[in-house]
Amino acid sequence: MDNSYTPPPVSSTLKRVHWDHIFEDLEGQLAAEWEAERAVLDGESERLRISRLDLRTRLRKLQVRERAVILRLSDGARRSVRLRAVGADWLATQSAESAATLIVPLAAVTSMETDHGSLLEALEDSTMPPDTLRERMTLGFVLRDLGRRRISLRIALRDGEILHGTIDRAGVDHLDLAVHDAGEARRAAAVRAFRMVPFDALVWLQPGSAVM
């Protein structure tokens, strides 16, 4: 007597359904691996792009969008401003409380505070217009022009001193300042002292009007 068991035949339809499930699982796994690989590549590409961003580019984006920024300066001061111009190594800023413009050397800025959305906007991969001539001007160029125009200035130094005067001349890394009272013209009788001031000692400069 033959007691061996013979399984019933599996229909071709069931075999096809079985293999369809296997292939669907494999396709799902492959798609997931591709997506993971693409995410890694996109992440690496983004990190590489951000690693090439310089500070001026991000500041220009904040300027174009007129975002509020709190500047923390080397003399310990905090100033809430909007950026009006970004030069080669300086900023022109305007505060909410005053229409007066401050020229701030980038070297005098210890950090900049803004909201998280603006911080992320400054990282965006958006096309910026090329630098204008103004944005390529150095601090020395700007200060020489202020001296040529006989613009009186209020100047803050890193040690906390505030000076008033007129720039007689500006070199590559320093300026000569004729010190006189605010509102006075730069006349020999009004000048109380002459100072050579390194650019590294400047925290900000506030131009006044030309005094003749």
C-alpha positions as CSV (number, residue, x, y, z in Angstrom):
1,M,0.0,0.0,0.0
2,D,1.5,3.4,-1.0
3,N,1.1,5.9,1.8
4,S,3.3,8.7,0.1
5,Y,1.7,12.1,0.0
6,T,1.4,14.0,-3.3
7,P,0.6,17.7,-2.9
8,P,-2.1,19.0,-5.0
9,P,-0.8,20.9,-8.1
10,V,-0.4,24.7,-7.8
11,S,-2.1,26.6,-10.4
12,S,-0.1,28.8,-12.7
13,T,-2.3,31.8,-11.5
14,L,-1.1,31.3,-7.9
15,K,2.5,31.0,-9.0
16,R,2.2,34.3,-10.9
17,V,0.6,36.1,-8.0
18,H,3.5,34.8,-5.7
19,W,6.2,36.1,-8.0
20,D,4.4,39.4,-8.6
21,H,4.6,40.0,-4.8
22,I,8.3,39.2,-4.8
23,F,9.0,41.5,-7.7
24,E,6.9,44.3,-6.1
25,D,8.9,43.9,-2.9
26,L,12.2,44.0,-4.8
27,E,11.0,47.1,-6.7
28,G,10.0,48.8,-3.5
29,Q,13.4,48.0,-1.9
30,L,15.3,49.3,-5.0
31,A,13.2,52.5,-5.1
32,A,13.9,53.1,-1.4
33,E,17.6,52.6,-1.9
34,W,17.6,55.0,-4.9
35,E,15.8,57.6,-2.8
36,A,18.2,57.1,0.1
37,E,21.2,57.5,-2.3
38,R,19.7,60.5,-3.9
39,A,19.0,62.1,-0.5
40,V,22.7,61.5,0.5
41,L,23.9,63.0,-2.8
42,D,21.6,66.0,-2.5
43,G,22.7,66.5,1.1
44,E,26.3,66.4,0.2
45,S,25.7,68.8,-2.7
46,E,23.9,71.2,-0.4
47,R,26.7,71.0,2.2
48,L,29.3,71.7,-0.5
49,R,27.3,74.7,-1.8
50,I,27.0,76.2,1.7
51,S,30.6,75.6,2.4
52,R,31.4,77.9,-0.5
53,L,29.1,80.7,0.7
54,D,30.9,83.8,2.0
55,L,29.5,86.3,4.6
56,R,29.1,89.2,2.1
57,T,26.8,87.1,-0.1
58,R,24.6,86.3,2.8
59,L,24.6,89.9,3.9
60,R,23.6,91.1,0.4
61,K,20.6,88.8,0.6
62,L,19.6,90.2,3.9
63,Q,20.0,93.7,2.4
64,V,17.9,93.0,-0.7
65,R,15.1,91.6,1.5
66,E,15.5,94.5,4.0
67,R,15.6,92.2,6.9
68,A,16.2,93.5,10.4
69,V,19.6,92.6,11.9
70,I,21.1,93.2,15.3
71,L,24.8,94.0,15.0
72,R,27.1,93.1,17.9
73,L,30.1,95.2,17.7
74,S,33.7,95.0,19.0
75,D,33.1,97.7,21.7
76,G,30.3,95.6,23.2
77,A,27.4,97.6,21.7
78,R,24.3,96.1,20.1
79,R,22.6,98.0,17.3
80,S,19.3,97.1,15.6
81,V,19.6,98.1,12.0
82,R,18.7,97.4,8.4
83,L,21.5,97.0,5.9
84,R,21.5,99.8,3.2
85,A,24.8,98.8,1.4
86,V,27.4,96.0,1.6
87,G,30.8,97.1,0.5
88,A,34.0,95.2,0.0
89,D,34.8,95.3,3.7
90,W,32.2,97.6,5.3
91,L,28.4,98.0,5.8
92,A,26.2,101.0,5.6
93,T,23.4,100.6,8.1
94,Q,20.3,102.6,9.2
95,S,18.6,102.1,12.6
96,A,14.8,102.1,13.1
97,E,15.1,105.1,15.6
98,S,17.2,107.3,13.4
99,A,17.6,108.2,9.7
100,A,21.3,108.6,10.3
101,T,23.6,106.3,8.4
102,L,26.4,104.4,10.2
103,I,29.4,103.0,8.3
104,V,30.6,99.9,10.0
105,P,33.8,98.1,9.1
106,L,33.1,94.4,8.8
107,A,36.1,93.8,11.0
108,A,34.3,95.5,13.9
109,V,31.3,93.2,13.7
110,T,31.6,90.2,16.2
111,S,28.2,88.7,15.2
112,M,24.9,89.4,13.6
113,E,21.5,88.3,15.1
114,T,18.4,87.9,13.0
115,D,15.2,85.7,13.0
116,H,15.5,82.1,12.0
117,G,13.6,82.6,8.7
118,S,15.9,85.4,7.6
119,L,18.9,83.3,8.6
120,L,17.7,80.5,6.3
121,E,16.8,82.9,3.5
122,A,20.4,84.1,3.5
123,L,21.4,80.5,2.7
124,E,19.1,80.0,-0.2
125,D,20.5,79.1,-3.6
126,S,19.0,82.2,-5.3
127,T,20.7,84.2,-8.1
128,M,22.0,87.5,-6.9
129,P,22.8,90.4,-9.3
130,P,26.5,91.0,-9.8
131,D,28.3,93.4,-7.5
132,T,27.8,97.0,-8.3
133,L,30.7,99.4,-8.3
134,R,29.6,100.6,-4.8
135,E,29.8,97.0,-3.5
136,R,33.4,96.7,-4.7
137,M,34.5,99.9,-2.9
138,T,36.8,99.4,0.0
139,L,36.6,101.2,3.3
140,G,39.6,103.2,2.5
141,F,38.0,104.4,-0.8
142,V,34.9,105.5,1.1
143,L,36.9,107.4,3.8
144,R,39.0,109.2,1.2
145,D,35.8,110.4,-0.5
146,L,34.4,111.6,2.8
147,G,37.7,113.5,3.4
148,R,37.6,115.0,-0.1
149,R,34.0,116.2,0.5
150,R,35.0,117.7,3.9
151,I,32.3,115.7,5.6
152,S,32.5,115.9,9.4
153,L,32.3,112.6,11.2
154,R,31.5,111.1,14.6
155,I,33.8,108.1,15.1
156,A,33.6,105.4,17.7
157,L,36.8,103.5,18.6
158,R,37.2,100.1,20.1
159,D,38.3,101.5,23.5
160,G,35.0,103.3,23.8
161,E,36.3,106.8,22.8
162,I,34.0,108.9,20.6
163,L,35.8,111.5,18.3
164,H,34.4,114.3,16.2
165,G,36.4,115.6,13.3
166,T,37.2,115.6,9.6
167,I,39.4,113.2,7.7
168,D,42.4,114.9,6.2
169,R,43.6,111.8,4.3
170,A,43.2,108.0,4.4
171,G,45.9,105.4,3.6
172,V,45.5,101.7,2.9
173,D,45.0,100.8,6.6
174,H,44.6,104.1,8.6
175,L,43.3,107.6,8.4
176,D,44.4,111.1,9.6
177,L,41.7,112.8,11.6
178,A,41.6,116.5,12.4
179,V,39.8,116.5,15.7
180,H,37.3,119.4,16.3
181,D,34.0,119.9,17.9
182,A,30.8,118.7,16.3
183,G,29.3,121.2,14.0
184,E,32.5,123.1,13.6
185,A,34.2,123.5,10.2
186,R,37.7,122.1,9.8
187,R,39.6,125.3,10.3
188,A,43.0,125.7,11.8
189,A,41.6,127.6,14.8
190,A,39.0,124.9,15.5
191,V,41.3,121.9,15.3
192,R,42.2,120.6,18.8
193,A,44.3,117.6,17.8
194,F,45.5,115.4,14.9
195,R,45.1,111.7,15.2
196,M,46.3,108.8,13.1
197,V,43.6,106.1,13.5
198,P,44.1,102.5,12.3
199,F,41.1,101.1,10.5
200,D,41.3,98.2,12.9
201,A,40.5,100.6,15.7
202,L,37.2,101.8,14.1
203,V,33.8,100.5,15.3
204,W,31.6,102.8,13.3
205,L,31.6,106.2,11.6
206,Q,28.6,108.5,11.4
207,P,28.9,111.0,8.6
208,G,27.4,114.5,9.2
209,S,27.0,117.2,6.6
210,A,29.8,119.0,4.8
211,V,30.9,122.0,7.0
212,M,32.5,124.8,5.0
